Amino acid sequence: MEIIITILVAFLALNHLIYAIQNLFNLKQAHGFVEAVFTQQETPFYPRSIMPPLRSPVLTWAGLFVIIAAETTVGVMLAASAFLMAAAAGTTPANFAAAGEWALIGCGVALLLWFGLFLSIGAALFQMWQTPLGQGAMSDAYRNGVFAALVLLLLLFLPAV
């Protein structure tokens, strides 16, 4: 089971690093997406919001920076932990659990990213649920958050078995 959990942590790390790298490779388009969400350009159902549209390029670039930094941070934490977990596999359960500490933290930050930033802030506050572009992002955020939550639960409960 330790090897399976380690591989899942490695895949979750890879997932986040790929998202960050893809955003960097497509920086202009990534910024355009964040700008579309922040400015609430297409909100046909609820044209008014408790959050006024943010049209400042500084804020839209800052938002994209936070997203890419969070994706990168999660990916690095999980990758480092996967290496530690692979080295600790087959030793004592306490050693394996200790090696997974950064994976626990990485999964927690991933949940903050996907459920907090994307679903609570982006989807709810900036109303990105109203647009086809936002629907795709919300679906991916939910899927990524569930993947992180599943790995988190495995890390929390399986080493004790």
N, C-alpha and C positions, 0 to 999 in steps of 0.2 A: 504494500500500500504506500510505503514511503516513496518509492520510485514513481508511482502514478501521481501522487500529490506534487512531487518535485517537478515532474513534466508539465502538469497543469499550471504550476506557478511560472515555469519557463514560458509556456505558451501565452499566459496572461501578460507577462513582461513583453514578449515579442509583439503582442497585439497593441500595447500602448506605445511602444517604440515605433512601430510601423505607422500608427496614426500621427505621431509627432513628425516623423520624417516625411510622410505624405503631405502634411500641412506645410512643411518647409519647402518641399519641392513645388508646391502649388500655392505659394505665399499670397500672390495677388488674388487668386480665387478664394482662398481661405479667409482673407481679409474681407472680400466682397460678401461672403456669407455672414460673417460677424457684423458687418456694416448693415446688411439687410435686416438682421435680427434686431440690432440696437436701434435702428431708425424706424422700425416697424413699418416698412414701406408697403407691405401688402397685408393689411389686417382687415379683410372684408366683413367679417362677422361682428367683431367688437371694435369699432373704429376708435373708441376712447379707451384709455388705460390709466390705471393708477400710476404707472411708470411712464413719464413723458418720453417721447423719442429722443435718443441721444445721437446727435449728428456730428459730434466732435471727432475728427480723425484721430486725435490723441487718445480718446477713450476707446474707439474701436480697435486701434492698434494695441492698446493696453489690454483689452479683453482677449484679443487673439494671443498675445504674449502669455497671459495667464493660462489659457487653454493649453498651448504648446508646452509651457513650463510644467504644468501639472501632468500632462501625458508623459513627458520625458522623466520627470521625477518618479512617477509610479513605475514606469518601465525599468529605470535604473535600480530602484529599491527591490523590485521583484526579481530582476535578473541577478543581482548580488545575492539575494536570499536563496535563489534556486541553486547557485553554485555552492553556497554554504550547506544547503540541505542535501545536495548530492554527495558532498564530502562526509556529512554526518549520517547518511543512510547506512543502516546495518549496525550502527553503534547503539547506544542506549536511547530509549524513547525521550528522555530528558534532553540529551544532546540534539536529537532531531528537532524537538520542539523549540529549543533555544535557537537553532539555525533558522527556524521559520519565523522568528520575531519580526524581521524586516518585511517578510511577506504579509504578515498580519497588518502591519502599519501601511504597507503599500496597498493592500486591499481596502483598508479604511479610507485612504486618500482617493482611491479609485471611486469608491461609493460617493464621496463628497463631490468629485468631478462629475460623474455621470448623473447621479440622482440630484445632487445639490445644484451645481452650476447649470447643467443642461436642462434638467426637467423642472426644477423649482424656479430658477432664475430665468433661463431662456424660454422654456415652454409656457410657464405660468405667468411670470412677471412681464416678459417682453412679448407674450402671446404668439410665440412661433408655432403653436399648435394650429393656427389658422391657415398656414401656407403649405403648399406641397413640399417646398424646400425644408420647412420646419418639421413636417411630418416624418420625413426621412431621417432627419437628425434625432428626433425624439425616439424613433424606433431603434436606431443604433445605440443611443444613450441607454435606453432600457436594456437592450441585449448585452451591452458591455457591463452595465451595472449588475445584472443578474449573474454574469460570468464571474465577476469579482466577488459577489456575495456567496456564490456557490463555493469558490475556492476558500473564502474566509471561513465558511462553516466547516469545510473539510479540515482546515488547519486547526480550528478550535476544538473539534470533537473527535476526530479520528486518532490523533496521537495518544489520547487517553484510553483508547480501546485496547 
